[in-house]
Amino acid sequence: MYVSPAYPGRTSDKDVTVDCGYLESVPPNMMLMADKGFNIRTECEAMNISLHVPPGKRGESQMTSSCVSKTKNNRRILVEQVIRRLKTLRILANELPLTLVTHIDDIAVVCAALSNLKKTNIYKY
């Protein structure tokens, strides 16, 4: 799990991804998954990284059957579950006291490590 340094709340996901240097750590010819609306295609192409954005409903009442089959058993669902599990840690669930702001990067790394070590059955395919 990659954990970037902390950024102020109004910083966009795209700005964090570009600024923290994450894309430079991804080897060329790899593929990244991102939610729709996470517009980093140009930055990925510049680094020779393929970007996969799962299909969405896009104005339709239901997804088409081909879109459903593309997203079924998608590892992106596992990623979302890991992020949700990380957010359940109490120290990250609320506003951080000012006395801990200088330690936020260390707190995030420890929380990610604890989240990775937690036993779970979400990895069953």
N, CA, C and O atoms as a MOPAC input file, in Angstrom:
PM7 MOZYME 1SCF
protein

 N      0.85500 1    -1.17300 1     0.00000 1
 C      0.00000 1     0.00000 1     0.00000 1
 C      0.89800 1     1.23200 1     0.00000 1
 O      1.80600 1     1.34500 1     0.82300 1
 N      0.64400 1     2.14400 1    -0.91600 1
 C      1.38100 1     3.39400 1    -0.95900 1
 C      0.66500 1     4.40700 1    -0.08600 1
 O     -0.54800 1     4.58000 1    -0.20800 1
 N      1.38700 1     5.07200 1     0.78200 1
 C      0.81700 1     6.10700 1     1.64500 1
 C      1.57500 1     7.40000 1     1.35300 1
 O      2.76800 1     7.51300 1     1.63500 1
 N      0.86600 1     8.36700 1     0.78800 1
 C      1.49900 1     9.65000 1     0.47800 1
 C      1.61400 1    10.48600 1     1.73900 1
 O      0.96000 1    10.19500 1     2.74100 1
 N      2.43800 1    11.52000 1     1.69900 1
 C      2.41800 1    12.47700 1     2.81100 1
 C      1.02900 1    13.11800 1     2.89600 1
 O      0.27900 1    13.10900 1     1.92000 1
 N      0.69500 1    13.66200 1     4.04400 1
 C     -0.60600 1    14.31200 1     4.23000 1
 C     -0.64600 1    15.64200 1     3.48400 1
 O      0.36200 1    16.33800 1     3.35900 1
 N     -1.83200 1    15.97200 1     2.99500 1
 C     -2.06100 1    17.23200 1     2.29100 1
 C     -3.27100 1    17.90900 1     2.91600 1
 O     -4.10700 1    17.24300 1     3.52700 1
 N     -3.37400 1    19.22900 1     2.77000 1
 C     -4.55200 1    19.92900 1     3.29900 1
 C     -5.83500 1    19.40700 1     2.65700 1
 O     -5.80300 1    18.89300 1     1.53900 1
 N     -6.95200 1    19.53600 1     3.34900 1
 C     -8.22900 1    18.97500 1     2.93300 1
 C     -8.74300 1    19.42800 1     1.59100 1
 O     -9.50500 1    18.69300 1     0.96300 1
 N     -8.37200 1    20.58600 1     1.12300 1
 C     -8.87500 1    21.07900 1    -0.16300 1
 C     -8.01400 1    20.65800 1    -1.34600 1
 O     -8.29700 1    21.04900 1    -2.47800 1
 N     -6.98600 1    19.88100 1    -1.11200 1
 C     -6.12200 1    19.42800 1    -2.19800 1
 C     -6.82300 1    18.29400 1    -2.93800 1
 O     -7.30200 1    17.34400 1    -2.31900 1
 N     -6.88300 1    18.39800 1    -4.26400 1
 C     -7.57600 1    17.37400 1    -5.04800 1
 C     -6.75000 1    16.08900 1    -5.10800 1
 O     -5.53300 1    16.11000 1    -4.92600 1
 N     -7.43300 1    14.97100 1    -5.36800 1
 C     -6.74100 1    13.68900 1    -5.50700 1
 C     -5.70100 1    13.75300 1    -6.61800 1
 O     -4.60800 1    13.20300 1    -6.48700 1
 N     -6.04600 1    14.41900 1    -7.70100 1
 C     -5.11400 1    14.54100 1    -8.82000 1
 C     -3.86800 1    15.31600 1    -8.39600 1
 O     -2.75000 1    14.90600 1    -8.70700 1
 N     -4.05100 1    16.43600 1    -7.68500 1
 C     -2.91100 1    17.22700 1    -7.24100 1
 C     -2.01400 1    16.43600 1    -6.29600 1
 O     -0.79000 1    16.53100 1    -6.37500 1
 N     -2.62100 1    15.65600 1    -5.40200 1
 C     -1.82900 1    14.83100 1    -4.48200 1
 C     -1.03600 1    13.80000 1    -5.27600 1
 O      0.15800 1    13.61700 1    -5.03800 1
 N     -1.69200 1    13.12700 1    -6.21700 1
 C     -1.03500 1    12.08000 1    -7.00200 1
 C      0.14600 1    12.62700 1    -7.79300 1
 O      1.20400 1    12.00000 1    -7.85000 1
 N     -0.03200 1    13.77900 1    -8.39400 1
 C      1.03700 1    14.38300 1    -9.19400 1
 C      2.15100 1    14.91700 1    -8.28900 1
 O      3.33100 1    14.70700 1    -8.56900 1
 N      1.77800 1    15.60700 1    -7.20700 1
 C      2.76300 1    16.27000 1    -6.34800 1
 C      3.59900 1    15.31000 1    -5.50600 1
 O      4.78300 1    15.56100 1    -5.28400 1
 N      3.00200 1    14.21800 1    -5.03300 1
 C      3.71900 1    13.34200 1    -4.09900 1
 C      4.75100 1    12.45000 1    -4.78300 1
 O      5.56300 1    11.81400 1    -4.11100 1
 N      4.72500 1    12.39800 1    -6.11100 1
 C      5.71500 1    11.60200 1    -6.82000 1
 C      5.32800 1    10.14800 1    -7.00800 1
 O      6.15900 1     9.33100 1    -7.40600 1
 N      4.07300 1     9.81300 1    -6.72400 1
 C      3.64600 1     8.41700 1    -6.84800 1
 C      3.81900 1     7.89200 1    -8.27400 1
 O      4.30200 1     6.77700 1    -8.47000 1
 N      3.43300 1     8.67900 1    -9.25300 1
 C      3.51200 1     8.20300 1   -10.63900 1
 C      4.94900 1     7.88300 1   -11.04300 1
 O      5.17800 1     7.00900 1   -11.87800 1
 N      5.91000 1     8.58300 1   -10.45800 1
 C      7.31300 1     8.29800 1   -10.75700 1
 C      7.74400 1     6.94800 1   -10.18300 1
 O      8.71700 1     6.36000 1   -10.65300 1
 N      7.02900 1     6.45400 1    -9.17400 1
 C      7.38700 1     5.16100 1    -8.57000 1
 C      6.74700 1     3.98400 1    -9.29600 1
 O      7.09000 1     2.83200 1    -9.02700 1
 N      5.82000 1     4.25800 1   -10.21600 1
 C      5.15500 1     3.19000 1   -10.96500 1
 C      6.00500 1     2.85900 1   -12.18700 1
 O      6.30200 1     3.74400 1   -12.99000 1
 N      6.40100 1     1.59200 1   -12.34000 1
 C      7.21100 1     1.22500 1   -13.50500 1
 C      6.44700 1     1.44900 1   -14.81200 1
 O      5.22300 1     1.32100 1   -14.84100 1
 N      7.15400 1     1.77800 1   -15.88200 1
 C      6.49700 1     1.93500 1   -17.18200 1
 C      5.77200 1     0.64600 1   -17.58200 1
 O      6.14200 1    -0.44900 1   -17.15700 1
 N      4.75300 1     0.79600 1   -18.38900 1
 C      3.94600 1    -0.30800 1   -18.91300 1
 C      3.09800 1    -1.00400 1   -17.84700 1
 O      2.59800 1    -2.10300 1   -18.08400 1
 N      2.93100 1    -0.38800 1   -16.69100 1
 C      2.03200 1    -0.92300 1   -15.66800 1
 C      0.65700 1    -0.29400 1   -15.85500 1
 O      0.50300 1     0.66300 1   -16.61300 1
 N     -0.33700 1    -0.83500 1   -15.16200 1
 C     -1.67800 1    -0.28400 1   -15.24000 1
 C     -2.12900 1     0.17200 1   -13.85800 1
 O     -1.93000 1    -0.52600 1   -12.86400 1
 N     -2.73500 1     1.34300 1   -13.81000 1
 C     -3.33500 1     1.86900 1   -12.59200 1
 C     -4.84300 1     1.83200 1   -12.73900 1
 O     -5.37200 1     1.99800 1   -13.83900 1
 N     -5.53300 1     1.61400 1   -11.63700 1
 C     -6.98900 1     1.70500 1   -11.61500 1
 C     -7.37100 1     2.98600 1   -10.90800 1
 O     -6.74600 1     3.36700 1    -9.91800 1
 N     -8.40700 1     3.65800 1   -11.41900 1
 C     -8.87300 1     4.88900 1   -10.79400 1
 C    -10.38300 1     4.99200 1   -10.96100 1
 O    -10.95900 1     4.42500 1   -11.89000 1
 N    -11.00900 1     5.71700 1   -10.05800 1
 C    -12.43300 1     5.97900 1   -10.18200 1
 C    -12.67700 1     6.92300 1   -11.34100 1
 O    -11.80700 1     7.70900 1   -11.71400 1
 N    -13.88000 1     6.83700 1   -11.91100 1
 C    -14.20700 1     7.79500 1   -12.97300 1
 C    -14.19900 1     9.18700 1   -12.36000 1
 O    -14.58000 1     9.36600 1   -11.20300 1
 N    -13.77500 1    10.14600 1   -13.12000 1
 C    -13.64700 1    11.50200 1   -12.62600 1
 C    -12.26000 1    11.80800 1   -12.08300 1
 O    -11.94200 1    12.96700 1   -11.82100 1
 N    -11.43500 1    10.78900 1   -11.91200 1
 C    -10.06300 1    10.97000 1   -11.44900 1
 C     -9.20000 1    11.12300 1   -12.69100 1
 O     -8.64100 1    10.14800 1   -13.19300 1
 N     -9.09500 1    12.34100 1   -13.17800 1
 C     -8.56000 1    12.62500 1   -14.49900 1
 C     -7.03400 1    12.75300 1   -14.49800 1
 O     -6.49400 1    13.85900 1   -14.47000 1
 N     -6.34700 1    11.60500 1   -14.52900 1
 C     -4.88400 1    11.61200 1   -14.59400 1
 C     -4.37900 1    10.90800 1   -15.84800 1
 O     -3.21500 1    10.51400 1   -15.92200 1
 N     -5.25600 1    10.75200 1   -16.83000 1
 C     -4.88400 1    10.03300 1   -18.06000 1
 C     -3.66300 1    10.66400 1   -18.73900 1
 O     -2.74800 1     9.94900 1   -19.14700 1
 N     -3.64100 1    11.98300 1   -18.86200 1
 C     -2.52100 1    12.66300 1   -19.52100 1
 C     -1.21200 1    12.41500 1   -18.77300 1
 O     -0.18300 1    12.13300 1   -19.38800 1
 N     -1.25600 1    12.51900 1   -17.45400 1
 C     -0.05000 1    12.29700 1   -16.64100 1
 C      0.41800 1    10.84400 1   -16.75500 1
 O      1.61900 1    10.58300 1   -16.81400 1
 N     -0.51900 1     9.90700 1   -16.78500 1
 C     -0.15700 1     8.49800 1   -16.92700 1
 C      0.45100 1     8.22400 1   -18.29800 1
 O      1.45500 1     7.52000 1   -18.40600 1
 N     -0.15300 1     8.77700 1   -19.33900 1
 C      0.38200 1     8.57400 1   -20.68600 1
 C      1.80000 1     9.12100 1   -20.79400 1
 O      2.64700 1     8.52100 1   -21.45700 1
 N      2.06800 1    10.26300 1   -20.14400 1
 C      3.41200 1    10.84700 1   -20.17900 1
 C      4.44200 1     9.92700 1   -19.51600 1
 O      5.62400 1     9.96100 1   -19.85900 1
 N      3.98500 1     9.10200 1   -18.56000 1
 C      4.88200 1     8.18600 1   -17.85000 1
 C      4.81600 1     6.76600 1   -18.42800 1
 O      5.40400 1     5.84200 1   -17.86600 1
 N      4.09600 1     6.58800 1   -19.55500 1
 C      3.90400 1     5.28700 1   -20.19200 1
 C      3.21700 1     4.30300 1   -19.24200 1
 O      3.59700 1     3.13600 1   -19.14400 1
 N      2.19800 1     4.80700 1   -18.54900 1
 C      1.40100 1     4.00800 1   -17.62000 1
 C     -0.01100 1     3.93200 1   -18.18400 1
 O     -0.56700 1     4.94300 1   -18.61400 1
 N     -0.58200 1     2.75400 1   -18.18300 1
 C     -1.94200 1     2.56200 1   -18.67000 1
 C     -2.91700 1     2.85600 1   -17.52500 1
 O     -2.67700 1     2.45200 1   -16.38700 1
 N     -4.00200 1     3.55000 1   -17.82000 1
 C     -4.99300 1     3.89900 1   -16.80600 1
 C     -6.28500 1     3.16400 1   -17.10500 1
 O     -6.81300 1     3.24600 1   -18.21400 1
 N     -6.79500 1     2.44200 1   -16.11000 1
 C     -8.06200 1     1.71200 1   -16.25400 1
 C     -9.10400 1     2.38700 1   -15.37700 1
 O     -8.94600 1     2.47500 1   -14.16000 1
 N    -10.16400 1     2.85900 1   -16.00400 1
 C    -11.29400 1     3.45100 1   -15.27700 1
 C    -12.48700 1     2.55500 1   -15.53000 1
 O    -12.92800 1     2.43900 1   -16.67400 1
 N    -13.03000 1     1.91000 1   -14.49200 1
 C    -14.15000 1     0.99700 1   -14.69300 1
 C    -15.37000 1     1.72100 1   -15.25200 1
 O    -15.55800 1     2.91000 1   -14.99400 1
 N    -16.19100 1     1.01900 1   -16.00800 1
 C    -17.38400 1     1.64900 1   -16.56600 1
 C    -18.37700 1     2.00600 1   -15.47600 1
 O    -18.41500 1     1.37700 1   -14.41800 1
 N    -19.17100 1     3.01200 1   -15.74500 1
 C    -20.21600 1     3.41700 1   -14.81300 1
 C    -21.53900 1     3.52400 1   -15.53600 1
 O    -21.62400 1     3.22900 1   -16.72900 1
 N    -22.57500 1     3.94400 1   -14.82700 1
 C    -23.90600 1     4.03400 1   -15.42400 1
 C    -23.99400 1     5.17000 1   -16.43400 1
 O    -24.63700 1     5.02000 1   -17.47200 1
 N    -23.36700 1     6.29000 1   -16.15200 1
 C    -23.32300 1     7.44900 1   -17.04000 1
 C    -24.68500 1     7.80900 1   -17.61600 1
 O    -24.88200 1     7.74800 1   -18.83000 1
 N    -25.62100 1     8.18200 1   -16.76000 1
 C    -26.91700 1     8.67100 1   -17.20000 1
 C    -27.96000 1     7.60000 1   -17.46400 1
 O    -29.12300 1     7.93000 1   -17.69900 1
 N    -27.58700 1     6.33600 1   -17.43300 1
 C    -28.54400 1     5.26300 1   -17.63800 1
 C    -29.10100 1     4.81600 1   -16.30300 1
 O    -28.46600 1     5.01200 1   -15.26600 1
 N    -30.28400 1     4.21500 1   -16.31900 1
 C    -30.88200 1     3.76600 1   -15.06700 1
 C    -30.15700 1     2.55700 1   -14.50500 1
 O    -30.09700 1     2.38700 1   -13.28800 1
 N    -29.60000 1     1.70900 1   -15.37500 1
 C    -28.82800 1     0.55500 1   -14.94100 1
 C    -27.62800 1     0.38900 1   -15.85400 1
 O    -27.63000 1     0.84200 1   -16.99900 1
 N    -26.59300 1    -0.27300 1   -15.32400 1
 C    -25.42900 1    -0.57700 1   -16.14900 1
 C    -25.80700 1    -1.65900 1   -17.15000 1
 O    -26.65300 1    -2.50700 1   -16.86700 1
 N    -25.18100 1    -1.62900 1   -18.31200 1
 C    -25.42200 1    -2.67500 1   -19.29800 1
 C    -24.81200 1    -3.97600 1   -18.79200 1
 O    -23.96100 1    -3.96100 1   -17.90300 1
 N    -25.24600 1    -5.10200 1   -19.35800 1
 C    -24.73300 1    -6.39600 1   -18.90600 1
 C    -23.23400 1    -6.52300 1   -19.17600 1
 O    -22.52400 1    -7.16200 1   -18.40000 1
 N    -22.74200 1    -5.92300 1   -20.26600 1
 C    -21.30000 1    -5.99400 1   -20.54000 1
 C    -20.50600 1    -5.19900 1   -19.49600 1
 O    -19.41500 1    -5.60700 1   -19.09900 1
 N    -21.06300 1    -4.05300 1   -19.05300 1
 C    -20.39100 1    -3.27100 1   -18.00700 1
 C    -20.39100 1    -4.01300 1   -16.68200 1
 O    -19.40600 1    -3.97700 1   -15.94500 1
 N    -21.49800 1    -4.68800 1   -16.37700 1
 C    -21.57500 1    -5.46400 1   -15.13200 1
 C    -20.53100 1    -6.56400 1   -15.14200 1
 O    -19.85500 1    -6.78800 1   -14.13800 1
 N    -20.39000 1    -7.26200 1   -16.28100 1
 C    -19.41000 1    -8.35100 1   -16.34300 1
 C    -17.98100 1    -7.82200 1   -16.25300 1
 O    -17.10000 1    -8.50400 1   -15.73000 1
 N    -17.74500 1    -6.61000 1   -16.76100 1
 C    -16.40200 1    -6.02300 1   -16.65900 1
 C    -16.04400 1    -5.67100 1   -15.22500 1
 O    -14.87600 1    -5.75500 1   -14.84500 1
 N    -17.02400 1    -5.27900 1   -14.42400 1
 C    -16.73300 1    -4.85800 1   -13.05700 1
 C    -16.89000 1    -5.98500 1   -12.04600 1
 O    -16.44400 1    -5.84600 1   -10.90700 1
 N    -17.50600 1    -7.08600 1   -12.42600 1
 C    -17.69700 1    -8.21400 1   -11.51300 1
 C    -16.32800 1    -8.80800 1   -11.16100 1
 O    -15.47000 1    -8.96900 1   -12.02900 1
 N    -16.13800 1    -9.12900 1    -9.88900 1
 C    -14.86900 1    -9.67500 1    -9.38500 1
 C    -13.69000 1    -8.74000 1    -9.65500 1
 O    -12.55400 1    -9.18700 1    -9.81000 1
 N    -13.96800 1    -7.46600 1    -9.70900 1
 C    -12.94000 1    -6.48000 1    -9.98600 1
 C    -12.12100 1    -6.22900 1    -8.72600 1
 O    -12.68200 1    -6.10000 1    -7.63800 1
 N    -10.83600 1    -6.16000 1    -8.85900 1
 C     -9.97100 1    -5.91100 1    -7.69200 1
 C    -10.16700 1    -4.52000 1    -7.12600 1
 O     -9.81400 1    -4.24900 1    -5.97900 1
 N    -10.73600 1    -3.63600 1    -7.94400 1
 C    -11.02200 1    -2.28800 1    -7.45700 1
 C    -11.95300 1    -2.34500 1    -6.25100 1
 O    -11.84000 1    -1.52300 1    -5.34200 1
 N    -12.86600 1    -3.30300 1    -6.23700 1
 C    -13.76400 1    -3.47400 1    -5.10100 1
 C    -12.95600 1    -3.78900 1    -3.85400 1
 O    -13.26900 1    -3.29400 1    -2.77200 1
 N    -11.92400 1    -4.60500 1    -3.99400 1
 C    -11.06100 1    -4.92900 1    -2.85200 1
 C    -10.34000 1    -3.68200 1    -2.35700 1
 O    -10.19800 1    -3.47800 1    -1.15100 1
 N     -9.88800 1    -2.85200 1    -3.29000 1
 C     -9.20700 1    -1.61200 1    -2.91400 1
 C    -10.15000 1    -0.72300 1    -2.10300 1
 O     -9.75800 1    -0.16400 1    -1.07900 1
 N    -11.39400 1    -0.59800 1    -2.56800 1
 C    -12.37700 1     0.20900 1    -1.84300 1
 C    -12.61500 1    -0.34300 1    -0.44900 1
 O    -12.78400 1     0.42800 1     0.49600 1
 N    -12.63400 1    -1.66400 1    -0.29900 1
 C    -12.83700 1    -2.27200 1     1.01500 1
 C    -11.65200 1    -2.01500 1     1.94000 1
 O    -11.83300 1    -1.80900 1     3.14000 1
 N    -10.44300 1    -2.02800 1     1.38800 1
 C     -9.25200 1    -1.74000 1     2.20100 1
 C     -9.27600 1    -0.28500 1     2.66500 1
 O     -8.96300 1     0.00400 1     3.81900 1
 N     -9.64600 1     0.62700 1     1.77300 1
 C     -9.73600 1     2.03900 1     2.15200 1
 C    -10.78500 1     2.22500 1     3.23400 1
 O    -10.56300 1     2.95900 1     4.19700 1
 N    -11.93800 1     1.56000 1     3.08100 1
 C    -12.99600 1     1.64300 1     4.09800 1
 C    -12.47900 1     1.11900 1     5.43900 1
 O    -12.74700 1     1.71100 1     6.48500 1
 N    -11.73500 1     0.00300 1     5.40800 1
 C    -11.20100 1    -0.57100 1     6.63900 1
 C    -10.20700 1     0.39500 1     7.29400 1
 O    -10.16500 1     0.51200 1     8.51800 1
 N     -9.41800 1     1.07600 1     6.48300 1
 C     -8.46100 1     2.05200 1     7.00300 1
 C     -9.18900 1     3.20800 1     7.68600 1
 O     -8.75100 1     3.70000 1     8.72600 1
 N    -10.30200 1     3.63700 1     7.09400 1
 C    -11.06000 1     4.74900 1     7.65000 1
 C    -11.79700 1     4.38900 1     8.93600 1
 O    -12.25900 1     5.28400 1     9.64400 1
 N    -11.91900 1     3.10400 1     9.25400 1
 C    -12.60200 1     2.71900 1    10.49200 1
 C    -11.71100 1     2.88400 1    11.72000 1
 O    -12.19700 1     2.82400 1    12.84900 1
 N    -10.42500 1     3.08900 1    11.51000 1
 C     -9.55100 1     3.33200 1    12.65400 1
 C     -9.94000 1     4.67700 1    13.27600 1
 O    -10.00000 1     5.69600 1    12.58800 1
 N    -10.19400 1     4.66600 1    14.54900 1
 C    -10.77800 1     5.82000 1    15.22800 1
 C     -9.96200 1     7.10500 1    15.06500 1
 O    -10.53300 1     8.18900 1    14.95100 1
 N     -8.64600 1     6.99000 1    15.05400 1
 C     -7.81700 1     8.20000 1    14.96700 1
 C     -7.97900 1     8.88600 1    13.61100 1
 O     -7.76900 1    10.09300 1    13.50000 1
 N     -8.35400 1     8.11800 1    12.57200 1
 C     -8.54300 1     8.70300 1    11.24600 1
 C    -10.00200 1     9.06100 1    10.95700 1
 O    -10.29500 1     9.74600 1     9.97700 1
 N    -10.90500 1     8.60000 1    11.80400 1
 C    -12.33400 1     8.79200 1    11.54900 1
 C    -12.81900 1    10.19500 1    11.90100 1
 O    -13.86200 1    10.62400 1    11.40900 1
 N    -12.09800 1    10.90200 1    12.72600 1
 C    -12.52200 1    12.22500 1    13.18500 1
 C    -11.46300 1    13.26700 1    12.87000 1
 O    -10.39400 1    12.95200 1    12.34700 1
 N    -11.77500 1    14.50500 1    13.19400 1
 C    -10.77300 1    15.55500 1    13.04200 1
 C     -9.60000 1    15.26900 1    13.96100 1
 O     -9.77000 1    14.79400 1    15.08400 1
 N     -8.42400 1    15.56200 1    13.47100 1
 C     -7.21200 1    15.32100 1    14.23900 1
 C     -6.95000 1    16.49100 1    15.17600 1
 O     -7.01100 1    17.64200 1    14.74300 1
 N     -6.66000 1    16.23000 1    16.44600 1
 C     -6.31400 1    17.33900 1    17.35300 1
 C     -5.06700 1    18.06700 1    16.85600 1
 O     -4.16400 1    17.44500 1    16.29600 1
 N     -5.01900 1    19.35900 1    17.05700 1
 C     -3.88000 1    20.15900 1    16.59200 1
 C     -2.55300 1    19.65600 1    17.14400 1
 O     -1.51400 1    19.81200 1    16.50300 1
 N     -2.58200 1    19.05800 1    18.31800 1
 C     -1.34000 1    18.56700 1    18.91800 1
 C     -0.74300 1    17.39600 1    18.12800 1
 O      0.43700 1    17.08400 1    18.28600 1
 N     -1.55200 1    16.74700 1    17.27600 1
 C     -1.06800 1    15.60100 1    16.50300 1
 C     -0.78900 1    15.91800 1    15.03700 1
 O     -0.30700 1    15.05600 1    14.30300 1
 N     -1.08500 1    17.13800 1    14.60100 1
 C     -0.94100 1    17.48300 1    13.19000 1
 C      0.48600 1    17.26700 1    12.69700 1
 O      0.68100 1    16.82500 1    11.56500 1
 N      1.47200 1    17.56500 1    13.51000 1
 C      2.86100 1    17.39400 1    13.08100 1
 C      3.24100 1    15.91300 1    12.91500 1
 O      4.27400 1    15.59400 1    12.32700 1
 N      2.40400 1    15.02500 1    13.43400 1
 C      2.68800 1    13.58800 1    13.37300 1
 C      1.80800 1    12.85500 1    12.36300 1
 O      1.84700 1    11.62600 1    12.30400 1
 N      1.01500 1    13.57600 1    11.56600 1
 C      0.01800 1    12.93300 1    10.70600 1
 C      0.62700 1    11.94800 1     9.71600 1
 O      0.03600 1    10.89900 1     9.45800 1
 N      1.79000 1    12.25800 1     9.15700 1
 C      2.39200 1    11.32100 1     8.19900 1
 C      2.73700 1     9.99800 1     8.87500 1
 O      2.49500 1     8.93100 1     8.31100 1
 N      3.29900 1    10.06300 1    10.08100 1
 C      3.62700 1     8.83900 1    10.81800 1
 C      2.36000 1     8.09000 1    11.22400 1
 O      2.31600 1     6.86200 1    11.15200 1
 N      1.33900 1     8.81600 1    11.64600 1
 C      0.07400 1     8.19600 1    12.03400 1
 C     -0.53000 1     7.44800 1    10.85300 1
 O     -1.00700 1     6.32300 1    11.00700 1
 N     -0.51200 1     8.06600 1     9.67100 1
 C     -1.08500 1     7.43500 1     8.48500 1
 C     -0.33400 1     6.15300 1     8.11900 1
 O     -0.95600 1     5.15600 1     7.75400 1
 N      0.99000 1     6.17200 1     8.21300 1
 C      1.78000 1     4.97900 1     7.89600 1
 C      1.48100 1     3.86000 1     8.88900 1
 O      1.31700 1     2.71000 1     8.48100 1
 N      1.40800 1     4.16600 1    10.17600 1
 C      1.11400 1     3.14800 1    11.18200 1
 C     -0.29900 1     2.58800 1    10.98200 1
 O     -0.50700 1     1.37900 1    11.09100 1
 N     -1.26300 1     3.45700 1    10.69100 1
 C     -2.63900 1     2.99600 1    10.45600 1
 C     -2.71200 1     2.09700 1     9.22600 1
 O     -3.42400 1     1.09300 1     9.23400 1
 N     -1.98200 1     2.45000 1     8.17000 1
 C     -1.95900 1     1.60500 1     6.97200 1
 C     -1.34300 1     0.24500 1     7.28300 1
 O     -1.83200 1    -0.78400 1     6.81700 1
 N     -0.27700 1     0.24100 1     8.06500 1
 C      0.35800 1    -1.02400 1     8.44000 1
 C     -0.59700 1    -1.88000 1     9.26400 1
 O     -0.72000 1    -3.08000 1     9.01900 1
 N     -1.27100 1    -1.27600 1    10.23500 1
 C     -2.23800 1    -2.01700 1    11.04800 1
 C     -3.37700 1    -2.54800 1    10.18700 1
 O     -3.83400 1    -3.67400 1    10.38400 1
 N     -3.83100 1    -1.75200 1     9.24600 1
 C     -4.89800 1    -2.17200 1     8.35100 1
 C     -4.46100 1    -3.35900 1     7.49300 1
 O     -5.24100 1    -4.28200 1     7.25900 1
 N     -3.22400 1    -3.33100 1     7.03200 1
 C     -2.70800 1    -4.43600 1     6.21800 1
 C     -2.54600 1    -5.71700 1     7.02200 1
 O     -2.67900 1    -6.81100 1     6.47400 1
 N     -2.26000 1    -5.59600 1     8.31800 1
 C     -2.03400 1    -6.76400 1     9.16100 1
 C     -3.32900 1    -7.37100 1     9.69000 1
 O     -3.33600 1    -8.51300 1    10.15000 1
 N     -4.42200 1    -6.62000 1     9.62700 1
 C     -5.68900 1    -7.09600 1    10.16600 1
 C     -6.20100 1    -8.27600 1     9.35700 1
 O     -6.25200 1    -8.21700 1     8.12900 1
 N     -6.58500 1    -9.35500 1    10.04900 1
 C     -7.12100 1   -10.51800 1     9.36200 1
 C     -8.48700 1   -10.18000 1     8.79100 1
 O     -9.31100 1    -9.54100 1     9.44400 1
 N     -8.70700 1   -10.61200 1     7.58400 1
 C     -9.97500 1   -10.36700 1     6.91700 1
 C    -10.20600 1   -11.41800 1     5.86000 1
 O     -9.27300 1   -12.10600 1     5.44500 1
 N    -11.43800 1   -11.54800 1     5.42200 1
 C    -11.73800 1   -12.51800 1     4.38100 1
 C    -12.10700 1   -11.83400 1     3.06700 1
 O    -12.67000 1   -12.48200 1     2.18500 1
 N    -11.80600 1   -10.54600 1     2.90900 1
 C    -12.19600 1    -9.84100 1     1.68900 1
 C    -11.35900 1   -10.26800 1     0.49000 1
 O    -11.71200 1    -9.96200 1    -0.64900 1
 N    -10.25700 1   -10.97000 1     0.72900 1
 C     -9.38300 1   -11.32400 1    -0.37400 1
 C     -9.77000 1   -12.64300 1    -1.02700 1
 O     -9.03100 1   -13.14200 1    -1.87600 1
 N    -10.90100 1   -13.21800 1    -0.65700 1
 C    -11.36200 1   -14.43700 1    -1.32500 1
 C    -11.94700 1   -14.03300 1    -2.66400 1
 O    -12.78700 1   -13.13600 1    -2.73100 1
 N    -11.52200 1   -14.67100 1    -3.70600 1
 C    -11.96700 1   -14.30500 1    -5.05400 1
 C    -13.14600 1   -15.14400 1    -5.44700 1
 O    -13.67300 1   -14.99200 1    -6.54900 1

